[in-house]
């Protein structure tokens, strides 16, 4: 079939993004708790110079938080929500597939939540090293012949919690094979 549904057609120009931070340039007349010049963090914003957003998507930013850190605010809720959904308990093993920004955040948040051990998985050696520096206890290559066996060995039979942030179907299958019964 050569026809595509309307929502499958790309519309240009396109902008991407989830979260950002910046300074308020203007406020709507009904907004009473923000002013021009306020430092803010934004959810569901775009990566562009100016965002026009509903007040519900904008929060005032404390001076002690950098714009760079604040820009990660919204996307950090993605791995945090995953951890909450798994109902992780202190001392339970966790595995994270993919050490991009979301995977690295997941490692840090799992560490703060008391997961042990934390296994980071990525085919890129530099990303595995970074994950170890961020709090992972082990870092494995998913393409290694003995990958699943290594995970089972360090978790005592399989991970209790898994977070897959690659968007790759094979990675999802792999992590499911590494789970405890």
C-alpha positions as CSV (number, residue, x, y, z in Angstrom):
1,X,0.0,0.0,0.0
2,X,1.6,3.3,-1.1
3,X,-0.6,5.6,1.0
4,X,0.4,6.6,4.5
5,X,-1.9,7.6,7.4
6,X,-1.9,11.4,8.0
7,X,0.0,11.0,11.3
8,X,2.8,9.1,9.5
9,X,3.7,12.1,7.3
10,X,6.5,14.3,8.4
11,X,5.7,18.0,8.6
12,X,8.4,20.6,8.1
13,X,9.9,22.7,9.6
14,X,10.3,20.3,12.5
15,X,11.6,21.0,16.0
16,X,12.6,18.5,18.6
17,X,13.0,18.4,22.3
18,X,11.5,17.7,25.6
19,X,12.9,20.0,28.1
20,X,14.9,23.2,28.3
21,X,15.6,26.1,30.6
22,X,15.9,29.9,30.0
23,X,14.7,33.3,31.0
24,X,11.2,34.6,30.7
25,X,10.8,37.2,27.9
26,X,7.1,37.8,28.3
27,X,4.1,36.5,30.2
28,X,0.4,36.3,29.4
29,X,-1.9,38.7,31.3
30,X,-3.3,35.9,33.4
31,X,0.1,34.8,34.7
32,X,0.7,36.4,38.1
33,X,3.6,34.3,39.5
34,X,6.2,34.7,36.8
35,X,7.8,37.9,35.5
36,X,10.0,39.0,32.7
37,X,13.6,38.1,33.7
38,X,12.7,35.0,35.8
39,X,14.9,32.0,35.4
40,X,12.7,28.9,34.5
41,X,12.7,25.3,33.5
42,X,10.3,24.0,30.9
43,X,8.6,20.7,30.2
44,X,7.6,19.6,26.7
45,X,9.4,22.5,25.2
46,X,11.4,22.5,21.9
47,X,15.1,23.0,21.1
48,X,14.8,26.5,19.8
49,X,15.5,30.0,20.8
50,X,12.0,30.9,22.0
51,X,9.3,28.7,23.4
52,X,5.7,29.7,23.9
53,X,4.2,27.5,26.6
54,X,1.3,27.1,28.9
55,X,2.0,28.2,32.5
56,X,1.6,24.6,33.6
57,X,4.7,23.6,31.7
58,X,7.0,26.2,33.3
59,X,8.5,26.3,36.7
60,X,10.6,28.9,38.4
61,X,14.3,27.9,38.7
62,X,16.3,28.5,41.9
63,X,19.5,30.4,41.4
64,X,21.6,27.5,42.7
65,X,20.6,25.3,39.7
66,X,22.5,25.9,36.4
67,X,20.6,26.2,33.2
68,X,22.5,23.2,31.9
69,X,21.3,21.0,34.8
70,X,17.8,22.3,34.6
71,X,17.6,21.5,30.9
72,X,17.7,17.8,31.9
73,X,14.8,18.2,34.4
74,X,12.0,16.8,32.2
75,X,13.8,14.0,30.5
76,X,15.1,12.8,33.9
77,X,11.5,12.0,34.8
78,X,11.5,9.3,32.1
79,X,14.0,6.9,33.8
80,X,12.7,7.9,37.3
81,X,9.1,6.9,36.2
82,X,10.5,3.6,35.0
83,X,12.2,2.9,38.3
84,X,9.0,3.8,40.2
85,X,6.9,1.5,38.0
86,X,9.2,-1.4,38.7
87,X,8.7,-0.9,42.5
88,X,12.4,-1.4,43.1
89,X,13.2,-2.4,46.6
90,X,16.5,-1.6,48.4
91,X,19.2,-4.1,47.4
92,X,17.5,-5.5,44.3
93,X,19.5,-6.0,41.2
94,X,18.9,-3.8,38.2
95,X,20.0,-3.8,34.6
96,X,19.9,-0.8,32.2
97,X,20.1,-1.4,28.4
98,X,21.7,1.5,26.6
99,X,24.0,4.1,28.1
100,X,22.8,7.2,26.3
101,X,21.6,10.2,28.3
102,X,18.5,8.3,29.6
103,X,20.5,5.2,30.5
104,X,23.1,7.1,32.4
105,X,20.4,9.0,34.3
106,X,18.8,5.6,35.1
107,X,22.1,4.3,36.5
108,X,22.5,7.4,38.7
109,X,18.8,7.2,39.9
110,X,19.1,3.4,40.5
111,X,22.1,4.1,42.6
112,X,20.3,6.7,44.6
113,X,17.3,4.3,45.0
114,X,19.5,1.6,46.5
115,X,19.6,-0.9,43.6
116,X,22.5,-3.4,43.9
117,X,24.2,-4.5,41.8
118,X,23.5,-2.2,38.9
119,X,24.5,-3.6,35.5
120,X,25.0,-1.1,32.6
121,X,24.8,-2.5,29.1
122,X,26.1,-0.8,25.9
123,X,28.2,-2.0,22.9
124,X,30.4,1.1,23.2
125,X,33.3,0.6,25.6
126,X,33.6,4.4,26.4
127,X,29.9,4.5,27.4
128,X,30.4,1.4,29.6
129,X,33.3,3.2,31.4
130,X,31.2,6.3,31.9
131,X,28.4,4.2,33.4
132,X,30.8,2.7,35.9
133,X,31.9,6.2,36.8
134,X,28.2,7.2,37.3
135,X,27.5,4.3,39.8
136,X,27.1,1.1,37.8
137,X,28.7,-1.9,39.5
138,X,29.2,-3.8,36.2
139,X,29.2,-2.8,32.6
140,X,28.8,-5.4,29.9
141,X,28.8,-5.5,26.1
142,X,25.4,-6.9,24.8
143,X,27.2,-8.5,21.9
144,X,29.6,-10.5,24.0
145,X,29.0,-14.3,23.6
146,X,28.6,-14.8,27.3
147,X,26.5,-11.7,28.0
148,X,23.4,-13.4,29.5
149,X,25.6,-15.7,31.6
150,X,27.6,-12.7,33.0
151,X,24.4,-11.0,34.1
152,X,23.0,-14.1,35.7
153,X,26.3,-14.7,37.5
154,X,26.5,-11.2,39.1
155,X,22.8,-11.1,40.0
156,X,22.5,-14.6,41.4
157,X,20.2,-15.9,38.7
158,X,18.9,-12.8,36.9
159,X,18.1,-9.1,37.4
160,X,15.0,-8.1,39.3
161,X,14.5,-4.8,37.6
162,X,15.2,-3.9,33.9
163,X,15.2,-0.5,32.2
164,X,15.5,-0.6,28.4
165,X,16.2,2.8,26.8
166,X,17.6,1.8,23.4
167,X,14.3,1.6,21.5
168,X,15.7,-1.5,19.9
169,X,13.5,-4.6,19.9
170,X,16.5,-7.0,20.1
171,X,17.7,-5.1,23.3
172,X,14.3,-5.6,24.8
173,X,14.4,-9.4,24.0
174,X,18.0,-9.6,25.5
175,X,17.1,-7.9,28.7
176,X,14.1,-10.1,29.2
177,X,16.4,-13.1,28.9
178,X,18.5,-11.7,31.7
179,X,15.6,-11.3,34.2
180,X,15.0,-13.4,37.3
181,X,12.0,-15.6,37.3
